[in-house]
Amino acid sequence: MDGKLDKETMPYFISHPQHGYHNVYTPEDLLAHEKNGWVLVSGPTQQIPAEPAQTEPTQPVEPVVLDIYARYEKAFGKKPHHRMLPKTIEAALKGKG
């Protein structure tokens, strides 16, 4: 192999609304991922976007969510993991109480 990418070795760039972005290298892997909600962003015959498109619009953090973070920190003595969803934090707080 001369180090150059061709259609057989170029990755498929896929996106998932919950998991972000991923590369797969075979059409079989691409089909398997598409069955699980992944979407093809680019492949050997397409161009990779300069900046990946956002899957969800960015929304401001509501005061209620900030309150949940403060309650979690007070109950557990540390901030929640940055990827914890408010519903997960709420469930942890109910289990603590």
N, C-alpha and C positions, 0 to 999 in steps of 0.2 A: 504494500500500500504506500502511495506517495504522499500521504498526509492531506490530500485534498478530499473534500466532501463531494459525493455525487448523489444521485437520486436514491441509491440503495442504502447509503449510510447517513443521509441527512435526517435529523430528527423531526418528528411531528411535534409542534408546540401546541399543547392543549390547555384548556382552562376549565375550572370548576367553581361555581359560586361560593362554595364553602371552603374548599381546599386550596384555592389559588391556581398556580400554574405548574406545569409538569412537562417533561419531554418523554416521548416514546419513540422507539426506533424501528418498529415493524408495523405493517398494516394490521396484523393480527392483534397486537397490543392496542392499537388505536381503536379497533372495533370493540374490544373487550371494555376499554375505558368509556367509550361512547355509550355503552349499555348501562353504565353506572353514573350517567349524568355529565360526563366530561364533554367539552365542545372543542372541535378543531379550530385553532386560531390560525395556524399556518403549517404548511407541510413542504415537501420537496419541490412542489410546483408553485408555492405561494411565498410571499415575502413576510418575514417576521415584522410586526409593527414596531416602530421606534419606541413607543411607550405603550405598555399594555393598557387596554381600556378597563375602566373600573366596572365591576360587575354590579355594584350597588351604588346609588348616589350617597355621597357623604352627608350625614345629617349631624346637626349639633347635638351635644350630649344634654339630655334633659335634666333638670334639677332632681327629679325623682331618682334617676340612675346615680347621680352623685351622692344622694342620701344613702342608697344601698351600699355604695363603696365605703362610705364613712361608717355605717353600721357594721359592715364586715370587719373593717380594720379595728373597730372597738371590741368586737366579740372575739376575734382571733389574734389580735395583737400584731397583725401584718396586713399589708394590702393584698387584695385578691390577685391571682395570676392575671396578667394583662389580656389573656384570651378568654377568660371566664365570661360567660354571658350573664346578664342581669338575672335571668330566670334560674340559672345554676347557683348564683350567689344567694338568691332568695331561698332556694331549697336548702342550702348549707346553713343559712341563718335559722330556718325553721327546725332543722335537726339539732342545732346547738341549743335552742331555747328550751 
